[in-house]
Amino acid sequence: MKKDQTPVPDLTRIRPYGDTLDDGRIQLSFTLPVPSDDRAVEAAKEVLHLLGLKEPLIAWYEAIDHGFTHFICYGSLDKSVDYTALVVHEADVTRMTLPETDQFIREHFGRPIRVIGASTGTDAHTVGIDAIMNMKGYAGRFGLERYDMIETRNLGSQVENEDFIREAIHFNADVMLVSQTVTQKDVHIHNITELVELLEAESLRDRFLLLIGGPRVSHELAKELGCDAGFGPGKFADDVASFMVSELFKRMELRRG
């Protein structure tokens, strides 16, 4: 093979890439509740073995508290993944640009779409909801406030589900958008479950398009919890906007018969 030729991976058996294609090298980090010493290093290597990794290497370790040690490690994986056989569950929508979305709303709705968002429950983080809703957006992708044909209200963080529903009714929202950044002990699952149950108890579930997003959110999980769509890492405001206007249009067409 010539030096300028790029190796072509076998997509039916892909493995992690470290130094060379298909070497299976993985970098990972974790903490063990043991003092930082040689025995701790051996314990970390055993963890790598238990994970099925060969050639374990502890690249760095340090005590982070009394009786706790953090490790950065490397290992090699023998097993592979058939990339061609994977089935991905995601919101089925064609992404539109901001001008295309505005034009779609003008043509099919003739009025602005109203979106209310919040980080609900005990979640005090607004980075997720701000990335989707605020005008400046995130990573060069403008938020929903930038759209001419979308009216927004961002309630911020630590919004109780009951208050969120009340404000959505008052705002006459078409879409309820929930950000869940804090996910320890599956608190995001319990919180969204409570929100859906409250909406159903008041016969309000079908009134709103309910979308959730966060670092541990997937479209599949959102549907399981009773929401209409989920947006996880790598999704932006234009993904959300494209889905919501397309889905609202489908529902409007169904009501028309």
C-alpha positions in Angstrom: 0.0 0.0 0.0 1.3 3.4 -0.9 2.1 5.9 1.9 -0.6 8.3 0.7 -3.3 5.8 0.7 -5.8 5.9 3.6 -6.6 2.5 5.1 -10.3 1.5 4.5 -11.9 0.0 7.6 -14.1 -3.1 7.4 -17.4 -1.7 8.6 -18.7 -5.2 9.5 -16.0 -5.5 12.2 -14.9 -2.1 13.5 -12.8 -1.6 16.7 -11.6 1.4 18.6 -8.7 3.3 17.0 -5.7 4.5 19.0 -2.3 4.6 17.3 -3.2 2.5 14.2 -6.4 1.4 12.5 -8.0 -1.6 14.1 -5.6 -1.7 17.1 -8.5 -1.7 19.5 -6.9 0.8 21.9 -9.2 2.4 24.4 -8.6 5.3 26.9 -10.8 5.4 29.9 -10.8 6.9 33.4 -12.4 5.9 36.7 -12.1 6.2 40.4 -11.6 3.4 43.0 -12.3 3.8 46.7 -8.8 2.8 47.8 -5.6 4.7 48.8 -3.2 5.8 46.1 -0.5 3.1 46.1 0.9 0.2 44.2 -2.0 -2.0 45.2 -4.4 0.5 43.8 -2.6 0.3 40.5 -3.0 -3.5 40.4 -6.6 -3.1 41.3 -7.1 -0.7 38.4 -5.4 -3.3 36.0 -7.8 -5.9 37.3 -10.7 -3.7 36.4 -9.4 -3.4 32.9 -9.1 -7.2 32.7 -12.6 -7.6 33.9 -13.8 -5.3 31.1 -12.1 -7.6 28.6 -9.2 -5.3 27.8 -5.8 -6.7 27.1 -2.4 -5.0 27.5 -3.6 -2.8 30.5 -1.6 0.4 31.0 -2.1 2.8 34.0 -0.9 6.0 32.4 -1.7 8.3 35.4 -3.2 8.0 38.8 -3.6 10.4 41.7 -5.3 10.6 45.1 -8.3 12.8 44.9 -9.4 12.4 48.5 -8.5 10.3 51.5 -9.0 6.7 50.4 -9.9 7.5 46.8 -7.7 7.3 43.7 -8.4 8.4 40.1 -6.9 6.6 37.2 -6.4 7.3 33.5 -5.8 3.9 31.7 -5.4 2.3 28.3 -6.2 -1.2 27.1 -6.9 -3.1 23.9 -10.2 -4.6 22.8 -10.3 -7.8 20.8 -14.0 -7.8 20.0 -15.5 -5.8 17.1 -18.8 -4.2 16.2 -20.8 -4.8 12.9 -21.5 -1.1 12.1 -23.6 -2.1 9.1 -26.1 -4.0 11.2 -26.8 -1.2 13.8 -30.3 0.2 14.1 -30.5 3.8 15.3 -33.6 5.2 17.0 -33.8 9.0 16.4 -36.4 11.6 15.5 -37.4 11.1 11.9 -37.0 14.5 10.3 -35.2 16.4 7.5 -33.2 19.2 9.0 -34.1 22.6 7.7 -32.1 25.8 7.9 -33.4 28.8 10.0 -34.8 30.6 6.9 -36.3 27.4 5.6 -38.0 26.8 9.0 -39.4 30.3 9.2 -40.7 30.0 5.6 -42.3 26.6 6.4 -44.1 28.1 9.4 -45.4 31.1 7.3 -46.7 28.8 4.6 -48.3 26.1 6.7 -49.3 27.8 9.9 -49.6 31.5 9.2 -48.7 32.4 12.7 -45.6 32.0 15.0 -45.1 28.7 16.8 -44.9 29.1 20.6 -42.3 27.2 22.5 -41.8 27.2 26.3 -38.8 25.6 27.8 -37.3 24.9 31.2 -34.8 22.7 33.2 -37.4 21.1 35.5 -37.3 19.5 38.9 -34.2 20.0 41.0 -32.0 20.5 37.9 -30.2 23.8 38.4 -28.3 23.7 35.1 -29.5 26.0 32.2 -26.7 25.3 29.7 -28.8 22.8 27.8 -32.0 24.8 27.6 -30.1 28.0 26.8 -28.2 26.3 24.0 -31.5 25.4 22.3 -33.5 28.5 23.1 -31.3 31.5 23.6 -30.6 33.7 20.5 -26.9 33.1 20.4 -27.4 29.3 20.6 -24.4 27.1 20.7 -21.4 26.2 18.5 -22.4 28.6 15.9 -26.0 27.3 15.6 -28.6 30.0 16.5 -31.2 29.2 19.2 -35.0 29.4 18.8 -35.1 33.0 19.8 -33.4 33.9 16.6 -36.2 32.6 14.4 -38.7 35.2 13.2 -41.7 32.7 13.3 -41.0 31.1 16.7 -42.0 32.8 20.0 -40.2 31.5 23.0 -40.3 31.7 26.8 -37.4 30.3 28.7 -38.3 29.6 32.4 -34.7 28.8 33.4 -33.9 26.1 36.0 -35.4 24.3 39.0 -39.0 24.7 37.6 -41.5 22.4 39.3 -43.5 20.3 36.8 -46.8 21.8 38.1 -45.5 25.3 37.5 -44.2 24.4 34.1 -47.6 23.1 33.0 -49.4 26.1 34.4 -47.0 28.5 32.5 -47.4 26.4 29.3 -51.1 26.9 29.5 -50.8 30.6 30.2 -48.4 31.0 27.3 -50.7 29.1 25.1 -47.6 27.0 24.0 -47.5 24.6 21.1 -44.4 22.9 22.4 -43.0 22.1 25.8 -39.2 21.7 25.8 -37.5 20.1 28.8 -33.8 20.0 29.5 -32.4 17.4 31.9 -28.7 17.8 32.6 -28.5 16.3 36.1 -29.1 12.5 35.7 -27.6 10.9 38.8 -29.7 8.0 40.1 -31.9 8.4 37.0 -33.5 11.5 38.4 -34.3 12.6 34.8 -36.4 9.5 34.2 -38.4 10.1 37.4 -38.9 13.8 36.7 -40.1 13.3 33.1 -42.3 10.4 34.2 -43.9 12.7 36.7 -44.4 15.5 34.1 -46.1 13.1 31.7 -48.4 11.7 34.4 -49.4 15.2 35.5 -50.2 16.1 31.9 -52.2 13.0 31.4 -54.1 13.4 34.7 -55.3 16.9 33.5 -56.1 15.6 30.0 -53.4 17.9 28.6 -50.9 15.5 27.1 -52.3 15.8 23.6 -52.4 19.6 23.8 -48.6 20.0 23.6 -45.7 18.6 21.7 -43.4 17.4 24.5 -39.7 17.3 23.7 -36.8 16.5 26.1 -33.1 16.8 25.7 -29.9 16.1 27.7 -26.7 14.2 27.9 -28.4 10.9 28.7 -31.5 11.4 26.6 -32.2 9.5 23.4 -35.2 9.5 21.1 -35.9 5.9 22.2 -35.9 6.8 25.9 -38.1 9.8 25.3 -40.7 7.7 23.5 -40.6 5.1 26.3 -41.3 7.9 28.9 -44.3 9.2 26.9 -42.7 12.1 25.2 -42.8 12.9 21.4 -39.1 13.1 20.8 -35.7 13.2 22.5 -32.5 15.0 21.6 -29.2 13.9 23.0 -25.6 15.0 22.5 -24.8 16.4 19.1 -28.2 17.9 18.5 -28.9 21.6 18.1 -31.7 24.1 17.9 -32.2 23.5 14.1 -32.7 19.8 14.8 -35.4 20.6 17.4 -37.0 23.3 15.2 -37.1 21.1 12.2 -38.8 18.3 14.1 -41.3 20.3 15.9 -42.6 22.2 12.9 -42.8 19.1 10.8 -44.6 17.1 13.6 -47.0 19.9 14.3 -47.8 20.1 10.6 -48.5 16.4 10.5 -50.9 16.6 13.4 -52.7 19.6 11.9 -53.2 17.7 8.6 -54.5 14.7 10.6 -57.1 16.8 12.4 -58.2 18.2 9.0 -58.8 14.7 7.9 
